[in-house]
Amino acid sequence: MAKSNNLGRAFKRAFHGFDVNNLDFSQAGGWPIGPKVIVVVLIFVLTLAAGYFLVLSDLDDQYDAMVREEPRLKEQVTKKSEMVVGLPMYKARLEEIEARFKVLLQQLPLKQEVPGLLDQMTKLGQNAGLTFRQIDLQPEQKSSFYQILPIKITVFGAYHAIGEFIYGLAALPRVVTLHDFDLTPQADGTLQLVLQARTYRFEEDEEQAASKPANGSNTSKKAAKP
C-alpha cells in the first residue's frame, strides 16, 4: 500500500504543473519530466514506424521491379540457350564460308598476273576465229575492299565464234564478269562485238604477297653478314 502511494506521489510530481489543455511547445523545455518522457517516447516510436514503412515500401518497389524484369530475363536465357545449342552449326557454317572465300581469293588475279590474263583472252578469241580490234585494260575502279579492273574488248567474227569466245571467257580459271554487250551486224555478214570484261583483285592480299619475298631476302642478307 505504501509503495502504491509512493508511486502515485512520484507520478503527480512528474506531471506537477502540466496542463494538457494549455500545451505550449515553445515552452517544452520547462515542462515537467513526465510530459518530456512521453514526447520522447512518441517521437522514438513514430521514427521507428516511419523507418519501418519506408523500408517496406522500398522492398515492395524492388520486388515489383524484379517481377517485371523476370520475363525479359527468361527470354534472354532462352535465346542464349538456343545460341549455345546452335553454336556447332554456326561454327561449321562459318568454316564453310571461310573456305569458299579462300577459293574465291585464289581465283582473283594479282596485279602482275593481269597481262597474262589479257593474253589468255586474246588466244581464246583467236582460237575461236575472231579478229581483234581492241583489247585494252581500262583505269582501275576502287571499291570498298577490292579493285575492279575493266577490260574493253572489240572483236569481229561469225555468230558461233562469238558464242564460243564468250563461253571461253566465262570458263577462265580467274574470275571474269562480262558487261555492256553491243552486237552489231557488219556489211560482210560478220558481227562486231563490243563488251567490257571485268576482273577483280584484293589490293591488301597483293601487297602482302609482294612483301613476303622482300622480307625473306632481307632476312637472308642479314644472316649472311658476319
N, CA, C and O of each residue as an XYZ file, in Angstrom:
904
protein
N       0.830     -1.200      0.000
C       0.000      0.000      0.000
C       0.864      1.250      0.000
O       0.577      2.231     -0.686
N       1.946      1.186      0.800
C       2.856      2.332      0.873
C       3.548      2.556     -0.452
O       3.783      3.691     -0.866
N       3.882      1.415     -1.138
C       4.560      1.539     -2.434
C       3.666      2.212     -3.451
O       4.121      3.070     -4.208
N       2.381      1.830     -3.478
C       1.461      2.438     -4.439
C       1.283      3.917     -4.161
O       1.159      4.721     -5.085
N       1.271      4.279     -2.868
C       1.162      5.696     -2.528
C       2.389      6.464     -3.001
O       2.288      7.585     -3.500
N       3.564      5.828     -2.831
C       4.806      6.475     -3.282
C       4.807      6.666     -4.801
O       5.222      7.711     -5.303
N       4.333      5.631     -5.534
C       4.274      5.732     -6.996
C       3.308      6.828     -7.424
O       3.564      7.573     -8.370
N       2.188      6.909     -6.702
C       1.210      7.942     -7.038
C       1.785      9.324     -6.828
O       1.605     10.216     -7.657
N       2.497      9.502     -5.686
C       3.083     10.814     -5.432
C       4.168     11.142     -6.460
O       4.301     12.290     -6.884
N       4.958     10.109     -6.865
C       6.009     10.336     -7.866
C       5.392     10.717     -9.216
O       5.913     11.581     -9.921
N       4.288     10.070     -9.566
C       3.614     10.364    -10.831
C       3.086     11.798    -10.839
O       3.193     12.518    -11.832
N       2.495     12.200     -9.664
C       1.970     13.564     -9.578
C       3.088     14.588     -9.687
O       2.942     15.621    -10.340
N       4.235     14.280     -9.020
C       5.358     15.211     -9.117
C       5.869     15.320    -10.558
O       6.259     16.395    -11.014
N       5.859     14.150    -11.285
C       6.356     14.151    -12.662
C       5.489     15.004    -13.576
O       5.971     15.546    -14.570
N       4.198     15.125    -13.236
C       3.286     15.906    -14.073
C       2.794     17.172    -13.358
O       1.818     17.785    -13.789
N       3.467     17.563    -12.269
C       3.039     18.719    -11.489
C       3.136     19.991    -12.337
O       4.173     20.280    -12.934
N       2.060     20.723    -12.374
C       2.031     21.990    -13.101
C       1.795     21.844    -14.592
O       1.809     22.844    -15.309
N       1.578     20.625    -15.085
C       1.376     20.408    -16.528
C      -0.107     20.360    -16.834
O      -0.843     19.569    -16.244
N      -0.552     21.210    -17.764
C      -1.959     21.274    -18.136
C      -2.075     20.918    -19.616
O      -1.588     21.641    -20.486
N      -2.726     19.795    -19.881
C      -2.856     19.326    -21.272
C      -3.637     20.321    -22.117
O      -3.396     20.443    -23.318
N      -4.569     21.031    -21.495
C      -5.404     21.975    -22.247
C      -4.644     23.239    -22.642
O      -5.101     23.992    -23.502
N      -3.504     23.474    -22.028
C      -2.721     24.677    -22.342
C      -1.311     24.293    -22.813
O      -0.308     24.772    -22.283
N      -1.266     23.418    -23.822
C       0.035     22.976    -24.340
C       0.711     24.113    -25.091
O       0.097     24.776    -25.926
N       1.967     24.325    -24.787
C       2.764     25.338    -25.488
C       4.133     24.721    -25.769
O       4.997     24.654    -24.894
N       4.307     24.270    -27.024
C       5.547     23.558    -27.367
C       6.762     24.478    -27.337
O       7.900     24.015    -27.261
N       6.510     25.796    -27.399
C       7.649     26.712    -27.294
C       8.228     26.723    -25.884
O       9.367     27.138    -25.673
N       7.422     26.257    -24.914
C       7.874     26.186    -23.527
C       8.164     24.750    -23.102
O       8.153     24.429    -21.913
N       8.427     23.873    -24.105
C       8.622     22.455    -23.794
C       9.812     22.234    -22.877
O       9.844     21.260    -22.125
N      10.791     23.127    -22.931
C      11.952     22.961    -22.065
C      11.617     23.094    -20.596
O      12.350     22.589    -19.747
N      10.512     23.771    -20.280
C      10.123     23.956    -18.889
C       9.077     22.974    -18.418
O       8.584     23.078    -17.295
N       8.730     22.014    -19.272
C       7.735     21.026    -18.866
C       8.298     20.128    -17.767
O       9.513     19.988    -17.631
N       7.406     19.523    -16.987
C       7.856     18.518    -16.014
C       8.445     17.303    -16.736
O       8.292     17.157    -17.948
N       9.103     16.460    -15.998
C       9.782     15.308    -16.570
C       8.827     14.334    -17.225
O       9.184     13.703    -18.220
N       7.626     14.194    -16.697
C       6.662     13.232    -17.237
C       6.297     13.511    -18.688
O       6.461     12.629    -19.530
N       5.804     14.717    -19.014
C       5.473     15.012    -20.410
C       6.679     14.896    -21.342
O       6.553     14.460    -22.487
N       7.856     15.294    -20.832
C       9.056     15.185    -21.671
C       9.316     13.732    -22.064
O       9.615     13.427    -23.219
N       9.192     12.837    -21.069
C       9.431     11.413    -21.352
C       8.427     10.897    -22.366
O       8.782     10.159    -23.285
N       7.162     11.291    -22.193
C       6.118     10.831    -23.118
C       6.400     11.326    -24.541
O       6.265     10.566    -25.500
N       6.790     12.598    -24.678
C       7.083     13.159    -26.009
C       8.263     12.439    -26.658
O       8.232     12.118    -27.846
N       9.308     12.190    -25.857
C      10.482     11.487    -26.400
C      10.105     10.092    -26.871
O      10.525      9.652    -27.941
N       9.300      9.392    -26.053
C       8.872      8.040    -26.431
C       8.040      8.075    -27.704
O       8.213      7.234    -28.586
N       7.122      9.062    -27.801
C       6.292      9.174    -29.008
C       7.145      9.444    -30.251
O       6.932      8.845    -31.305
N       8.112     10.352    -30.110
C       8.995     10.649    -31.252
C       9.770      9.404    -31.669
O       9.913      9.123    -32.859
N      10.267      8.661    -30.687
C      11.024      7.445    -30.973
C      10.158      6.415    -31.702
O      10.586      5.802    -32.680
N       8.909      6.236    -31.193
C       8.001      5.263    -31.812
C       7.640      5.685    -33.233
O       7.627      4.860    -34.146
N       7.348      6.979    -33.418
C       6.996      7.466    -34.758
C       8.168      7.319    -35.734
O       7.980      6.984    -36.903
N       9.372      7.576    -35.233
C      10.556      7.430    -36.086
C      10.741      5.982    -36.520
O      11.016      5.701    -37.686
N      10.587      5.060    -35.559
C      10.693      3.640    -35.895
C       9.623      3.228    -36.904
O       9.903      2.496    -37.853
N       8.397      3.705    -36.692
C       7.301      3.339    -37.594
C       7.547      3.880    -38.997
O       7.341      3.182    -39.991
N       7.996      5.151    -39.065
C       8.258      5.744    -40.380
C       9.372      4.993    -41.104
O       9.258      4.698    -42.293
N      10.454      4.682    -40.376
C      11.548      3.932    -40.994
C      11.110      2.560    -41.459
O      11.505      2.096    -42.528
N      10.294      1.919    -40.652
C       9.815      0.575    -40.993
C       8.998      0.601    -42.285
O       9.194     -0.221    -43.179
N       8.067      1.577    -42.361
C       7.224      1.644    -43.553
C       8.020      2.066    -44.786
O       7.736      1.614    -45.895
N       9.014      2.931    -44.595
C       9.852      3.318    -45.732
C      10.639      2.127    -46.263
O      10.734      1.933    -47.475
N      11.200      1.336    -45.367
C      11.958      0.148    -45.788
C      11.050     -0.836    -46.499
O      11.403     -1.381    -47.545
N       9.867     -1.063    -45.918
C       8.931     -1.990    -46.560
C       8.517     -1.490    -47.940
O       8.411     -2.273    -48.885
N       8.284     -0.182    -48.052
C       7.896      0.382    -49.348
C       8.996      0.181    -50.381
O       8.726     -0.167    -51.530
N      10.255      0.406    -49.957
C      11.381      0.213    -50.879
C      11.500     -1.249    -51.293
O      11.767     -1.550    -52.457
N      11.303     -2.153    -50.339
C      11.357     -3.579    -50.666
C      10.239     -3.964    -51.633
O      10.447     -4.769    -52.541
N       9.057     -3.389    -51.435
C       7.946     -3.665    -52.352
C       8.274     -3.194    -53.763
O       7.990     -3.887    -54.740
N       8.879     -2.000    -53.861
C       9.256     -1.485    -55.185
C      10.285     -2.397    -55.847
O      10.196     -2.682    -57.041
N      11.263     -2.852    -55.061
C      12.271     -3.753    -55.614
C      11.646     -5.065    -56.076
O      12.000     -5.602    -57.126
N      10.726     -5.563    -55.288
C      10.058     -6.815    -55.656
C       9.265     -6.649    -56.953
O       9.322     -7.503    -57.837
N       8.519     -5.534    -57.057
C       7.748     -5.284    -58.277
C       8.667     -5.167    -59.491
O       8.352     -5.677    -60.566
N       9.808     -4.491    -59.313
C      10.756     -4.351    -60.425
C      11.300     -5.714    -60.847
O      11.448     -5.984    -62.039
N      11.596     -6.567    -59.874
C      12.102     -7.908    -60.194
C      11.041     -8.744    -60.905
O      11.356     -9.516    -61.809
N       9.787     -8.587    -60.493
C       8.701     -9.322    -61.155
C       8.566     -8.866    -62.605
O       8.369     -9.685    -63.503
N       8.674     -7.544    -62.833
C       8.585     -7.031    -64.204
C       9.780     -7.466    -65.044
O       9.646     -7.669    -66.251
N      10.939     -7.611    -64.423
C      12.160     -7.966    -65.139
C      12.226     -9.455    -65.464
O      12.950     -9.859    -66.374
N      11.490    -10.261    -64.739
C      11.590    -11.718    -64.880
C      11.323    -12.209    -66.305
O      12.106    -13.017    -66.803
N      10.244    -11.760    -66.999
C      10.011    -12.261    -68.366
C      11.164    -11.945    -69.318
O      11.534    -12.777    -70.146
N      11.735    -10.734    -69.199
C      12.843    -10.370    -70.085
C      14.067    -11.244    -69.827
O      14.737    -11.677    -70.764
N      14.354    -11.499    -68.557
C      15.498    -12.347    -68.224
C      15.282    -13.775    -68.725
O      16.209    -14.413    -69.223
N      14.053    -14.269    -68.588
C      13.757    -15.612    -69.094
C      13.950    -15.675    -70.604
O      14.471    -16.656    -71.135
N      13.520    -14.610    -71.291
C      13.680    -14.571    -72.747
C      15.157    -14.570    -73.131
O      15.558    -15.250    -74.075
N      15.970    -13.798    -72.393
C      17.406    -13.774    -72.662
C      18.029    -15.150    -72.456
O      18.841    -15.603    -73.262
N      17.641    -15.803    -71.370
C      18.180    -17.139    -71.092
C      17.795    -18.107    -72.209
O      18.612    -18.922    -72.638
N      16.548    -18.017    -72.678
C      16.089    -18.898    -73.753
C      16.886    -18.665    -75.030
O      17.312    -19.617    -75.684
N      17.087    -17.384    -75.387
C      17.833    -17.071    -76.608
C      19.275    -17.552    -76.518
O      19.807    -18.124    -77.469
N      19.905    -17.314    -75.362
C      21.294    -17.738    -75.209
C      21.412    -19.261    -75.209
O      22.394    -19.817    -75.702
N      20.408    -19.925    -74.655
C      20.415    -21.387    -74.686
C      20.323    -21.888    -76.123
O      21.006    -22.839    -76.503
N      19.469    -21.235    -76.920
C      19.346    -21.618    -78.328
C      20.653    -21.365    -79.073
O      21.045    -22.152    -79.935
N      21.334    -20.247    -78.734
C      22.618    -19.955    -79.381
C      23.659    -21.007    -79.031
O      24.437    -21.431    -79.886
N      23.668    -21.427    -77.765
C      24.635    -22.444    -77.348
C      24.365    -23.762    -78.070
O      25.291    -24.443    -78.510
N      23.080    -24.111    -78.186
C      22.727    -25.360    -78.872
C      23.127    -25.292    -80.345
O      23.614    -26.271    -80.910
N      22.913    -24.106    -80.971
C      23.209    -23.972    -82.395
C      24.631    -23.573    -82.711
O      24.972    -23.399    -83.881
N      25.488    -23.420    -81.681
C      26.856    -22.957    -81.902
C      27.656    -23.870    -82.834
O      28.327    -23.358    -83.731
N      27.619    -25.199    -82.669
C      28.369    -26.053    -83.608
C      27.943    -25.846    -85.057
O      28.780    -25.854    -85.960
N      26.640    -25.660    -85.283
C      26.159    -25.438    -86.643
C      26.687    -24.113    -87.192
O      27.097    -24.031    -88.350
N      26.672    -23.063    -86.338
C      27.177    -21.765    -86.776
C      28.670    -21.838    -87.089
O      29.131    -21.252    -88.069
N      29.423    -22.558    -86.259
C      30.858    -22.688    -86.495
C      31.125    -23.427    -87.804
O      32.009    -23.046    -88.571
N      30.354    -24.483    -88.051
C      30.525    -25.227    -89.299
C      30.193    -24.349    -90.499
O      30.876    -24.395    -91.522
N      29.135    -23.546    -90.363
C      28.749    -22.644    -91.447
C      29.833    -21.602    -91.697
O      30.143    -21.286    -92.846
N      30.411    -21.064    -90.614
C      31.474    -20.073    -90.747
C      32.700    -20.670    -91.425
O      33.310    -20.032    -92.282
N      33.059    -21.885    -91.047
C      34.205    -22.548    -91.677
C      33.952    -22.769    -93.166
O      34.861    -22.636    -93.985
N      32.712    -23.109    -93.508
C      32.365    -23.300    -94.920
C      32.503    -21.989    -95.696
O      33.034    -21.968    -96.806
N      32.017    -20.894    -95.096
C      32.116    -19.586    -95.758
C      33.576    -19.180    -95.928
O      33.964    -18.673    -96.980
N      34.389    -19.404    -94.886
C      35.811    -19.062    -94.979
C      36.500    -19.874    -96.068
O      37.337    -19.347    -96.802
N      36.152    -21.156    -96.177
C      36.759    -21.997    -97.208
C      36.373    -21.511    -98.605
O      37.211    -21.459    -99.505
N      35.102    -21.158    -98.779
C      34.654    -20.661   -100.084
C      35.306    -19.323   -100.407
O      35.628    -19.041   -101.561
N      35.500    -18.500    -99.373
C      36.145    -17.203    -99.589
C      37.601    -17.387   -100.021
O      38.090    -16.660   -100.886
N      38.290    -18.357    -99.419
C      39.674    -18.621    -99.813
C      39.748    -19.094   -101.265
O      40.645    -18.702   -102.012
N      38.791    -19.944   -101.655
C      38.760    -20.408   -103.048
C      38.536    -19.225   -103.986
O      39.165    -19.128   -105.040
N      37.636    -18.330   -103.593
C      37.366    -17.151   -104.419
C      38.605    -16.271   -104.538
O      38.906    -15.765   -105.619
N      39.328    -16.086   -103.426
C      40.543    -15.275   -103.471
C      41.575    -15.872   -104.426
O      42.283    -15.143   -105.120
N      41.652    -17.189   -104.455
C      42.609    -17.845   -105.349
C      42.244    -17.645   -106.816
O      43.095    -17.784   -107.694
N      40.981    -17.320   -107.082
C      40.539    -17.108   -108.461
C      40.717    -15.659   -108.911
O      40.471    -15.336   -110.074
N      41.143    -14.786   -107.998
C      41.361    -13.386   -108.361
C      42.825    -13.181   -108.732
O      43.712    -13.617   -107.999
N      43.088    -12.526   -109.856
C      44.483    -12.351   -110.283
C      45.196    -11.276   -109.478
O      44.583    -10.295   -109.057
N      46.491    -11.466   -109.268
C      47.322    -10.403   -108.730
C      47.633     -9.415   -109.855
O      47.417     -9.706   -111.032
N      48.139     -8.256   -109.477
C      48.363     -7.204   -110.477
C      49.327     -7.659   -111.556
O      49.134     -7.354   -112.733
N      50.368     -8.390   -111.163
C      51.356     -8.829   -112.138
C      50.830     -9.947   -113.038
O      51.456    -10.281   -114.044
N      49.678    -10.526   -112.678
C      49.103    -11.596   -113.490
C      48.107    -11.086   -114.529
O      47.660    -11.856   -115.380
N      47.754     -9.800   -114.474
C      46.748     -9.260   -115.392
C      47.198     -9.322   -116.850
O      46.392     -9.706   -117.697
N      48.449     -8.964   -117.196
C      48.862     -9.101   -118.609
C      48.707    -10.529   -119.131
O      48.320    -10.730   -120.282
N      49.008    -11.515   -118.294
C      48.821    -12.903   -118.712
C      47.357    -13.224   -118.949
O      47.027    -14.008   -119.839
N      46.463    -12.615   -118.147
C      45.029    -12.820   -118.345
C      44.583    -12.231   -119.679
O      43.749    -12.824   -120.364
N      45.125    -11.073   -120.059
C      44.799    -10.479   -121.362
C      45.272    -11.389   -122.499
O      44.586    -11.535   -123.510
N      46.437    -11.992   -122.328
C      46.932    -12.924   -123.350
C      46.001    -14.126   -123.487
O      45.738    -14.590   -124.596
N      45.500    -14.631   -122.349
C      44.568    -15.765   -122.405
C      43.292    -15.391   -123.154
O      42.783    -16.177   -123.952
N      42.776    -14.186   -122.893
C      41.572    -13.736   -123.588
C      41.816    -13.620   -125.090
O      40.972    -14.004   -125.899
N      42.974    -13.089   -125.448
C      43.303    -12.934   -126.873
C      43.381    -14.293   -127.559
O      42.864    -14.461   -128.663
N      44.023    -15.259   -126.915
C      44.137    -16.598   -127.507
C      42.770    -17.256   -127.649
O      42.509    -17.947   -128.634
N      41.888    -17.041   -126.656
C      40.539    -17.602   -126.753
C      39.824    -17.079   -127.996
O      39.207    -17.844   -128.737
N      39.914    -15.763   -128.217
C      39.246    -15.182   -129.377
C      39.852    -15.645   -130.685
O      39.130    -15.954   -131.632
N      41.168    -15.696   -130.743
C      41.835    -16.122   -131.975
C      41.544    -17.590   -132.274
O      41.323    -17.952   -133.430
N      41.543    -18.432   -131.253
C      41.234    -19.851   -131.464
C      39.793    -20.052   -131.926
O      39.483    -21.015   -132.627
N      38.905    -19.119   -131.520
C      37.512    -19.209   -131.960
C      37.319    -18.650   -133.362
O      36.240    -18.788   -133.939
N      38.368    -18.009   -133.925
C      38.276    -17.460   -135.274
C      37.876    -16.002   -135.313
O      37.400    -15.530   -136.345
N      38.054    -15.273   -134.226
C      37.685    -13.863   -134.178
C      38.885    -12.982   -134.510
O      40.039    -13.371   -134.331
N      38.573    -11.784   -135.000
C      39.594    -10.772   -135.256
C      39.455     -9.675   -134.206
O      38.364     -9.148   -133.989
N      40.563     -9.337   -133.559
C      40.535     -8.324   -132.502
C      40.822     -6.942   -133.082
O      41.781     -6.751   -133.830
N      39.983     -5.999   -132.726
C      40.282     -4.599   -132.988
C      40.835     -3.946   -131.723
O      41.667     -3.041   -131.791
N      40.365     -4.415   -130.573
C      40.771     -3.770   -129.324
C      40.649     -4.753   -128.167
O      39.657     -5.474   -128.057
N      41.660     -4.778   -127.309
C      41.580     -5.430   -126.002
C      42.511     -4.649   -125.076
O      43.716     -4.899   -125.023
N      41.935     -3.714   -124.364
C      42.715     -2.760   -123.573
C      42.240     -2.759   -122.127
O      41.045     -2.835   -121.841
N      43.213     -2.670   -121.224
C      42.911     -2.543   -119.798
C      42.577     -1.087   -119.499
O      43.371     -0.193   -119.793
N      41.414     -0.848   -118.920
C      40.959      0.497   -118.578
C      41.425      0.865   -117.159
O      41.886     -0.001   -116.415
N      41.304      2.153   -116.783
C      41.704      2.556   -115.419
C      40.952      1.762   -114.347
O      39.763      1.472   -114.479
N      41.674      1.427   -113.300
C      41.072      0.660   -112.208
C      39.998      1.473   -111.496
O      40.062      2.701   -111.430
N      39.019      0.764   -110.972
C      37.951      1.386   -110.189
C      38.011      0.815   -108.776
O      37.879     -0.392   -108.575
N      38.210      1.693   -107.812
C      38.368      1.245   -106.426
C      37.001      1.062   -105.785
O      36.162      1.962   -105.825
N      36.784     -0.099   -105.198
C      35.570     -0.358   -104.437
C      35.919     -0.383   -102.956
O      37.017      0.017   -102.568
N      34.992     -0.850   -102.131
C      35.184     -0.779   -100.680
C      36.401     -1.566   -100.221
O      37.201     -1.053    -99.438
N      36.562     -2.808   -100.692
C      37.704     -3.604   -100.244
C      38.347     -4.385   -101.382
O      39.085     -5.339   -101.133
N      38.082     -3.999   -102.622
C      38.723     -4.646   -103.761
C      38.816     -3.658   -104.915
O      38.194     -2.596   -104.896
N      39.611     -4.029   -105.925
C      39.797     -3.207   -107.114
C      39.084     -3.864   -108.297
O      39.157     -5.079   -108.483
N      38.398     -3.047   -109.090
C      37.764     -3.526   -110.324
C      38.681     -3.178   -111.484
O      39.098     -2.030   -111.633
N      38.995     -4.177   -112.309
C      39.870     -3.971   -113.465
C      39.041     -4.153   -114.741
O      38.845     -5.287   -115.177
N      38.544     -3.055   -115.358
C      37.750     -3.169   -116.585
C      38.659     -3.415   -117.797
O      39.761     -2.872   -117.882
N      38.180     -4.235   -118.724
C      38.926     -4.544   -119.952
C      37.981     -4.320   -121.130
O      36.962     -4.999   -121.247
N      38.315     -3.375   -121.996
C      37.477     -3.065   -123.171
C      37.887     -3.998   -124.312
O      39.061     -4.077   -124.673
N      36.896     -4.707   -124.874
C      37.162     -5.691   -125.928
C      36.269     -5.381   -127.132
O      35.064     -5.173   -126.987
N      36.877     -5.353   -128.318
C      36.133     -5.224   -129.576
C      36.651     -6.287   -130.541
O      37.839     -6.318   -130.862
N      35.745     -7.166   -131.005
C      36.137     -8.258   -131.909
C      35.140     -8.347   -133.062
O      34.015     -7.856   -132.979
N      35.597     -8.999   -134.155
C      34.748     -9.263   -135.318
C      34.773    -10.755   -135.601
O      35.795    -11.417   -135.417
N      33.630    -11.281   -136.053
C      33.605    -12.687   -136.424
C      32.190    -13.202   -136.580
O      31.217    -12.453   -136.500
N      32.105    -14.506   -136.807
C      30.810    -15.145   -137.005
C      30.084    -15.299   -135.668
O      30.683    -15.206   -134.597
N      28.786    -15.537   -135.766
C      27.942    -15.641   -134.569
C      28.416    -16.764   -133.653
O      28.547    -16.572   -132.444
N      28.674    -17.946   -134.233
C      29.092    -19.088   -133.416
C      30.473    -18.857   -132.809
O      30.745    -19.308   -131.696
N      31.349    -18.156   -133.535
C      32.678    -17.855   -132.998
C      32.567    -16.926   -131.785
O      33.282    -17.085   -130.795
N      31.663    -15.961   -131.885
C      31.457    -15.047   -130.751
C      30.903    -15.812   -129.549
O      31.326    -15.582   -128.416
N      29.960    -16.720   -129.794
C      29.414    -17.526   -128.700
C      30.481    -18.379   -128.039
O      30.512    -18.509   -126.816
N      31.371    -18.969   -128.864
C      32.464    -19.783   -128.307
C      33.411    -18.925   -127.475
O      33.904    -19.364   -126.436
N      33.663    -17.701   -127.935
C      34.560    -16.788   -127.213
C      33.971    -16.418   -125.845
O      34.671    -16.445   -124.833
N      32.696    -16.077   -125.829
C      32.050    -15.699   -124.564
C      32.039    -16.879   -123.597
O      32.269    -16.708   -122.399
N      31.771    -18.066   -124.114
C      31.786    -19.257   -123.261
C      33.181    -19.477   -122.669
O      33.319    -19.836   -121.500
N      34.206    -19.258   -123.487
C      35.579    -19.428   -123.008
C      35.944    -18.414   -121.935
O      36.637    -18.747   -120.974
N      35.475    -17.166   -122.097
C      35.745    -16.152   -121.072
C      35.114    -16.543   -119.729
O      35.726    -16.383   -118.673
N      33.885    -17.057   -119.789
C      33.194    -17.443   -118.556
C      33.854    -18.637   -117.882
O      33.705    -18.829   -116.675
N      34.588    -19.449   -118.658
C      35.208    -20.656   -118.113
C      36.650    -20.437   -117.671
O      37.311    -21.387   -117.251
N      37.152    -19.208   -117.756
C      38.530    -18.946   -117.330
C      38.706    -19.260   -115.842
O      37.771    -19.082   -115.061
N      39.894    -19.726   -115.440
C      40.117    -20.037   -114.018
C      40.068    -18.799   -113.125
O      39.768    -18.905   -111.936
N      40.359    -17.635   -113.685
C      40.238    -16.394   -112.930
C      38.823    -15.847   -113.061
O      38.149    -16.079   -114.065
N      38.377    -15.118   -112.039
C      37.027    -14.556   -112.057
C      36.962    -13.435   -113.090
O      37.687    -12.445   -112.991
N      36.086    -13.599   -114.086
C      35.868    -12.588   -115.119
C      34.363    -12.462   -115.325
O      33.682    -13.456   -115.579
N      33.846    -11.243   -115.215
C      32.433    -10.989   -115.486
C      32.321    -10.130   -116.738
O      33.217     -9.341   -117.038
N      31.216    -10.284   -117.471
C      31.033     -9.618   -118.759
C      29.883     -8.619   -118.658
O      28.839     -8.913   -118.076
N      30.093     -7.417   -119.241
C      29.122     -6.331   -119.107
C      29.051     -5.526   -120.408
O      29.943     -5.598   -121.253
N      27.964     -4.756   -120.543
C      27.800     -3.756   -121.614
C      28.000     -4.368   -123.005
O      28.823     -3.891   -123.786
N      27.246     -5.419   -123.306
C      27.333     -6.061   -124.621
C      26.748     -5.144   -125.703
O      25.729     -4.485   -125.495
N      27.415     -5.119   -126.854
C      26.881     -4.411   -128.025
C      27.247     -5.232   -129.258
O      28.416     -5.304   -129.637
N      26.255     -5.843   -129.875
C      26.466     -6.727   -131.027
C      25.888     -6.047   -132.264
O      24.693     -5.757   -132.323
N      26.757     -5.791   -133.264
C      26.340     -5.029   -134.448
C      26.667     -5.817   -135.714
O      27.817     -6.218   -135.895
N      25.676     -6.055   -136.611
C      25.955     -6.729   -137.897
C      26.826     -5.844   -138.795
O      26.694     -4.620   -138.791
N      27.721     -6.484   -139.566
C      28.607     -5.779   -140.485
C      28.193     -6.057   -141.930
O      27.436     -6.989   -142.204
N      28.699     -5.239   -142.840
C      28.320     -5.366   -144.256
C      28.780     -6.687   -144.853
O      28.147     -7.200   -145.776
N      29.878     -7.249   -144.339
C      30.403     -8.500   -144.899
C      29.742     -9.735   -144.288
O      30.176    -10.857   -144.546
N      28.699     -9.539   -143.482
C      27.989    -10.667   -142.893
C      28.507    -11.090   -141.531
O      27.916    -11.957   -140.888
N      29.596    -10.496   -141.085
C      30.113    -10.816   -139.749
C      29.424     -9.929   -138.706
O      28.583     -9.089   -139.026
N      29.808    -10.147   -137.467
C      29.266     -9.361   -136.358
C      30.402     -8.667   -135.614
O      31.502     -9.202   -135.473
N      30.102     -7.473   -135.150
C      31.050     -6.774   -134.269
C      30.525     -6.861   -132.835
O      29.385     -6.493   -132.551
N      31.377     -7.352   -131.946
C      31.022     -7.449   -130.524
C      31.886     -6.473   -129.733
O      33.115     -6.525   -129.781
N      31.221     -5.590   -129.010
C      31.905     -4.683   -128.084
C      31.383     -5.000   -126.686
O      30.174     -5.014   -126.455
N      32.293     -5.251   -125.767
C      31.882     -5.544   -124.389
C      32.964     -5.094   -123.418
O      34.089     -4.775   -123.801
N      32.584     -5.081   -122.167
C      33.542     -4.790   -121.101
C      33.646     -6.019   -120.200
O      32.671     -6.435   -119.573
N      34.836     -6.582   -120.153
C      35.102     -7.667   -119.211
C      35.695     -7.061   -117.943
O      36.450     -6.090   -117.999
N      35.349     -7.638   -116.820
C      35.872     -7.128   -115.548
C      36.462     -8.275   -114.738
O      35.862     -9.340   -114.592
N      37.639     -8.023   -114.226
C      38.206     -8.930   -113.239
C      38.476     -8.124   -111.976
O      38.343     -6.901   -111.973
N      38.851     -8.802   -110.919
C      38.909     -8.144   -109.609
C      40.154     -8.620   -108.867
O      40.664     -9.715   -109.104
N      40.622     -7.776   -107.975
C      41.754     -8.179   -107.138
C      41.659     -7.474   -105.795
O      41.107     -6.380   -105.679
N      42.216     -8.135   -104.781
C      42.289     -7.563   -103.440
C      43.668     -6.960   -103.267
O      44.669     -7.675   -103.220
N      43.715     -5.651   -103.175
C      44.998     -4.956   -103.113
C      45.772     -5.329   -101.861
O      46.997     -5.448   -101.908
N      45.081     -5.517   -100.740
C      45.760     -5.844    -99.488
C      46.483     -7.176    -99.605
O      47.642     -7.296    -99.207
N      45.785     -8.199   -100.163
C      46.418     -9.505   -100.317
C      47.609     -9.420   -101.254
O      48.621    -10.092   -101.055
N      47.481     -8.588   -102.276
C      48.567     -8.450   -103.233
C      49.797     -7.840   -102.582
O      50.918     -8.296   -102.807
N      49.582     -6.793   -101.764
C      50.709     -6.154   -101.097
C      51.383     -7.110   -100.126
O      52.608     -7.116   -100.005
N      50.580     -7.926    -99.428
C      51.162     -8.895    -98.506
C      51.986     -9.927    -99.262
O      53.074    -10.303    -98.827
N      51.454    -10.388   -100.413
C      52.187    -11.380   -101.197
C      53.486    -10.798   -101.734
O      54.501    -11.491   -101.807
N      53.450     -9.501   -102.117
C      54.645     -8.871   -102.657
C      55.679     -8.607   -101.575
O      56.879     -8.591   -101.849
N      55.212     -8.398   -100.331
C      56.140     -8.070    -99.255
C      56.851     -9.295    -98.704
O      57.928     -9.163    -98.122
N      56.279    -10.487    -98.871
C      56.893    -11.688    -98.307
C      58.265    -11.981    -98.895
O      59.197    -12.213    -98.125
N      58.451    -11.985   -100.239
C      59.790    -12.239   -100.771
C      60.791    -11.187   -100.331
O      61.951    -11.495   -100.057
N      60.324     -9.912   -100.264
C      61.235     -8.845    -99.855
C      61.707     -9.065    -98.434
O      62.892     -8.911    -98.138
N      60.782     -9.426    -97.550
C      61.164     -9.683    -96.163
C      62.104    -10.867    -96.069
O      63.055    -10.863    -95.287
N      61.823    -11.887    -96.881
C      62.678    -13.067    -96.858
C      64.075    -12.756    -97.335
O      65.052    -13.254    -96.775
N      64.185    -11.901    -98.412
C      65.504    -11.569    -98.929
C      66.281    -10.741    -97.934
O      67.492    -10.911    -97.793
N      65.585     -9.824    -97.224
C      66.271     -9.021    -96.214
C      66.806     -9.897    -95.103
O      67.902     -9.673    -94.589
N      66.010    -10.910    -94.734
C      66.437    -11.805    -93.661
C      67.679    -12.577    -94.067
O      68.604    -12.757    -93.275
N      67.686    -13.042    -95.344
C      68.832    -13.823    -95.796
C      70.076    -12.963    -95.876
O      71.180    -13.427    -95.593
N      69.891    -11.667    -96.273
C      71.043    -10.779    -96.348
C      71.614    -10.519    -94.969
O      72.830    -10.501    -94.777
N      70.705    -10.314    -93.994
C      71.182    -10.078    -92.638
C      71.904    -11.299    -92.096
O      72.900    -11.180    -91.382
N      71.391    -12.478    -92.444
C      72.022    -13.693    -91.943
C      73.393    -13.893    -92.557
O      74.268    -14.512    -91.952
N      73.585    -13.353    -93.793
C      74.863    -13.555    -94.474
C      75.946    -12.659    -93.925
O      77.131    -12.924    -94.128
N      75.554    -11.574    -93.215
C      76.568    -10.674    -92.674
C      77.339    -11.355    -91.559
O      76.753    -12.099    -90.773
N      78.648    -11.116    -91.474
C      79.439    -11.731    -90.395
C      79.085    -11.114    -89.062
O      79.644    -11.499    -88.035
